[in-house]
Amino acid sequence: MSLTIIEDTRQQLGEHEQKNEWWGAEGVSVIRCKLAWGDYILPPPVSVDTKRNIAELAQNIDQQHDRFRAECLGARDAGCQLVILVENEHGVRSLSDLAGWMESSKDFAKRKGAKRRYEGLRLAKACATMSRKYSVRFEFCAPEEAAARVVDILTEGGSRDG
């Protein structure tokens, strides 16, 4: 059996060994996380992680790569489709569009201490690699479309149709 369940962190460790032994023998993975209610729950089939702009995506991929990769791996291993929704006002709506994007000189100047401009081609390649390795999906939209797009992604279960 290949199943992952989430166990509330308020469940005391060592108090549920019989369940944990059975799950281990049956191949059930258990992730501990604070739950709003109940002791056990199945992971959601889809989760949306919003980025306020392309620069935030670039920071996640560059400076925070280990944490970002761990988040992607955790979702994949829990059987959850993680969708990264990147808001932007540059007309970027796909990884192909991202490949043609370049950070403006003005935005680059605002990032104090930055040594180079963000390049869309490099980011698009990194996103494609992460998508292939970790089953994460990258989507793009205008900021005013983000709220509706989050609802669409969640209600369509992460599929690309919709």
C-alpha positions as CSV (number, residue, x, y, z in Angstrom):
1,M,0.0,0.0,0.0
2,S,1.4,3.4,-1.0
3,L,-0.3,6.0,1.2
4,T,0.7,9.0,3.2
5,I,-1.4,10.3,6.0
6,I,-0.9,13.4,8.2
7,E,-0.9,13.0,11.9
8,D,-1.6,16.0,14.2
9,T,1.5,17.1,16.2
10,R,-0.6,17.1,19.3
11,Q,-0.7,13.3,19.1
12,Q,1.8,12.3,21.7
13,L,4.8,10.4,20.4
14,G,5.1,6.9,21.8
15,E,1.4,6.7,22.7
16,H,0.3,5.2,19.4
17,E,3.0,2.6,18.7
18,Q,0.6,-0.1,17.6
19,K,-0.8,2.1,14.9
20,N,2.6,3.3,13.8
21,E,3.9,-0.3,13.7
22,W,1.0,-1.4,11.5
23,W,1.4,1.6,9.2
24,G,5.1,0.9,8.9
25,A,4.5,-2.7,8.0
26,E,1.9,-1.8,5.4
27,G,4.0,0.9,3.8
28,V,1.9,3.8,5.0
29,S,4.0,7.0,5.5
30,V,3.1,9.4,8.3
31,I,3.9,13.1,8.3
32,R,3.4,15.1,11.4
33,C,1.8,18.5,11.1
34,K,-0.5,20.7,13.2
35,L,-4.1,20.0,12.1
36,A,-7.0,22.4,12.7
37,W,-9.2,19.4,13.7
38,G,-8.9,15.7,14.1
39,D,-5.9,13.5,14.6
40,Y,-5.3,12.1,11.1
41,I,-6.1,13.4,7.6
42,L,-5.1,12.6,4.0
43,P,-3.0,15.2,2.3
44,P,-4.9,17.5,-0.1
45,P,-4.6,16.4,-3.8
46,V,-3.4,19.9,-4.8
47,S,-1.8,22.9,-3.1
48,V,-1.1,26.4,-4.5
49,D,2.0,28.4,-3.5
50,T,1.7,32.0,-4.7
51,K,4.6,34.2,-5.6
52,R,4.0,37.9,-5.6
53,N,6.3,38.4,-8.7
54,I,9.0,36.7,-10.8
55,A,11.7,38.1,-8.5
56,E,10.2,36.1,-5.6
57,L,10.3,33.0,-7.7
58,A,14.0,33.7,-8.6
59,Q,14.9,34.2,-4.9
60,N,13.2,30.8,-4.0
61,I,15.2,29.1,-6.8
62,D,18.5,30.8,-6.1
63,Q,18.9,31.9,-2.5
64,Q,16.4,29.6,-0.9
65,H,16.9,26.6,-3.2
66,D,17.3,23.9,-0.5
67,R,14.1,25.0,1.4
68,F,12.2,25.4,-1.9
69,R,13.3,22.0,-3.2
70,A,12.4,20.4,0.2
71,E,8.9,21.9,-0.1
72,C,8.5,20.5,-3.6
73,L,9.7,17.1,-2.6
74,G,7.5,17.0,0.5
75,A,4.4,17.7,-1.7
76,R,5.4,15.1,-4.3
77,D,6.1,12.5,-1.7
78,A,2.8,13.1,0.0
79,G,1.0,12.6,-3.3
80,C,0.0,16.3,-3.6
81,Q,0.2,18.3,-6.8
82,L,2.1,21.5,-5.9
83,V,1.3,24.4,-8.2
84,I,3.5,27.5,-8.0
85,L,1.4,30.4,-9.2
86,V,3.6,33.4,-10.1
87,E,1.8,36.8,-10.3
88,N,3.4,39.3,-12.6
89,E,2.6,42.4,-14.7
90,H,5.0,41.5,-17.5
91,G,2.6,39.4,-19.6
92,V,4.4,36.2,-18.6
93,R,1.8,33.4,-18.8
94,S,4.0,30.3,-19.4
95,L,7.5,29.0,-19.0
96,S,8.1,29.9,-22.7
97,D,7.1,33.5,-21.9
98,L,9.4,33.4,-18.9
99,A,12.3,32.3,-21.1
100,G,12.0,35.6,-23.0
101,W,11.8,37.8,-19.9
102,M,14.6,39.8,-18.4
103,E,14.6,41.8,-15.1
104,S,14.5,45.5,-15.9
105,S,17.4,47.8,-15.0
106,K,15.1,49.7,-12.6
107,D,14.1,46.5,-10.7
108,F,17.7,45.3,-10.7
109,A,18.8,48.6,-9.1
110,K,16.2,48.2,-6.3
111,R,17.8,44.9,-5.2
112,K,20.7,46.4,-3.2
113,G,23.8,44.2,-3.4
114,A,22.6,42.2,-6.3
115,K,25.4,41.2,-8.6
116,R,23.4,40.3,-11.8
117,R,20.0,40.7,-13.3
118,Y,17.5,37.9,-13.1
119,E,17.3,36.1,-16.5
120,G,14.1,34.5,-17.6
121,L,15.8,31.8,-19.7
122,R,17.8,30.5,-16.7
123,L,14.7,30.6,-14.5
124,A,12.6,28.8,-17.1
125,K,15.2,26.1,-17.3
126,A,15.4,25.7,-13.5
127,C,11.5,25.6,-13.4
128,A,11.4,22.9,-16.1
129,T,14.0,20.8,-14.2
130,M,12.1,21.2,-11.0
131,S,8.9,20.3,-12.7
132,R,10.4,17.1,-14.2
133,K,12.2,16.1,-11.0
134,Y,9.7,17.0,-8.3
135,S,6.3,17.0,-10.2
136,V,5.7,20.7,-9.3
137,R,3.8,22.8,-11.8
138,F,4.5,26.4,-12.6
139,E,1.7,28.8,-13.7
140,F,1.7,32.5,-14.3
141,C,-1.0,35.2,-14.2
142,A,-1.6,38.9,-13.7
143,P,-2.1,39.9,-10.0
144,E,-5.7,40.8,-10.6
145,E,-6.3,37.2,-11.9
146,A,-4.6,35.4,-8.9
147,A,-7.5,35.0,-6.6
148,A,-9.8,33.4,-9.2
149,R,-6.9,31.3,-10.5
150,V,-6.2,29.9,-7.0
151,V,-9.8,28.8,-6.7
152,D,-9.8,27.3,-10.2
153,I,-6.6,25.3,-9.5
154,L,-8.0,24.0,-6.2
155,T,-11.4,23.1,-7.5
156,E,-10.1,21.4,-10.6
157,G,-7.8,19.2,-8.5
158,G,-4.6,20.6,-10.0
159,S,-5.3,19.5,-13.6
160,R,-4.3,21.8,-16.4
161,D,-7.8,21.9,-17.8
162,G,-10.1,24.7,-16.8
